[in-house]
Amino acid sequence: MKLMTPLVATIVASTLLSACSESGSSQPNIAIGPPASTTQQVSRLILEAYGIGEDDYSAYQEGFGAALDGVQDGNIDISIGILGLPSGSIENLQAAAGDARMIGLSDEAVEYIEERSDYRRFSIPKDSYDFLDEDVTTVTAYAVLVGNTHSINEELGYELARLMHEKAEENTHAQSSFMTLENALNGSEGIPIHPGAKRYYEEQGLTVDNSVAELDIKQEKSEFILGTGSQGGTYYPLGGEMATIWNNYLDDANFTNIETGASIENLVSIRDDKMDLGMTVHAPAKDAIEGSGEFESGTIDNVAFIGHIYPEIIQIVTRDASGITSLDDIAN
C-alpha cells in the first residue's frame, strides 16, 4: 500500500476536520486561549453562562493569532480573545476570508458573567469593523501594567508611569490613545500601587486611594523583562512600543518585551522573580493579591500597579461558513 506523504496527510486531515465541522457531525472546535491565560479563564466562564461544558466542545489552547489562522482555514469554529478595539488580527481575518462574524452575548449571559467576575457589559460599536451590521454586546475589563516590587525601585516606577503618559503620542499602536491621565487609575481597584507611580499621579493632581506597595529591592539592576502576550494579540506589539519609549528616555535601564501566555503567566513570573514588569487584565491581578480565582493556592505579594493601559474587550469570532450565529447554537 502506498503511504501518504506528510503534506498530503495534513491536507486530508484538514479537509476531514472542515467537513465534519460544516456537517455538524462533530463537536465544535473552540479556541479558548493559551494555557495559564486570562483568556482561557473568561472563555470557560462565558461558555458556562450558556450551559456549555467541557465535554460539549473541543478546546484549542492557542494564542489569538494562531487561533484566527485556524478560523480562516476552517479548522477552528470559534475563537475567543481579549483584545483592543479594533483588532488588527480580526481585520486581517475579514480581509482574507471575507465572511468574518462577531458573536454577541445575551443579556442573561452578561449578568451571569458580571455576578461572577469583574468583567462588565460593553457594546462594540458597529463601525468598529466593516463587516458589522449592528452593535455587538460583550464584556470588558482593563489591561494594566504591574511591576515587581523586588526589582522596580521607586524612581524607576515614577519614570515608567511618567513616560507612559507624557510620551504616549510617540507610541504608534492604536491602543496607546487610552494612556491618558484621565484613565490612569482605571483597573487599579484592589491592587497596591507602586510608590513611584503614586508620587507621579499625585503630582498630576490625581487622588490615589490605593494602598501603597512596600518595596523590597533584592538587587539593583539595569536589564528588565516586560511580559506581554501572544504575537497575534494586542499586548505583544503594544508592549514593544512601550519598551522602545522607555529605552529611548531611560539611560541606565534597558527593557526587553517577551512573548508570553499573557496575564496569569506574567503574574506568576513576577511572583517567581523571573519578570520585572507584566501586562495583565486587572481581574487576575486582583485575584493574585487576594489569593482567589486562579491563585487560591496562595497570594502574590510582590505585584504593584503602575498604570492603566487600555480597555480589554472580549471578542468572539467565527465565520459565516461555520453556520454558527450564537453560542446558543452550541448549547442546543
Buried (B, 14 or more C-beta within 10 A) or exposed (E): EEEEEEEEEEEEEBEEBBEEBEEEEBBBBBBBBBEBBBBBBBBBBBBBBBEBEEEBBBBBBBBBBBBBBBBBEBBBBBBBBBBBBBBBBBBBBBEEBEEBBBBBBBEEBBEBBEEEBBBEBBBBEBEBBEBBEEBBBBBBBBBBBBBBBBBBBBEBBBBBBBBBBBBBEEBEBBBBEBBEBEBBBBBBEBBBBBBBBBBBBEEEEEEBEBEBBEBEBEEEBEEBBBBBBBBBBBBBBBBBBBBBBBBEBBEEBEBEBBBBBBBBBBBBBBBEEEBBBBBBBBBBBBBBBBEEBBBEEEBBBBBBBBBBBBBBBBBBBBBEBBBBEBBBBBEE
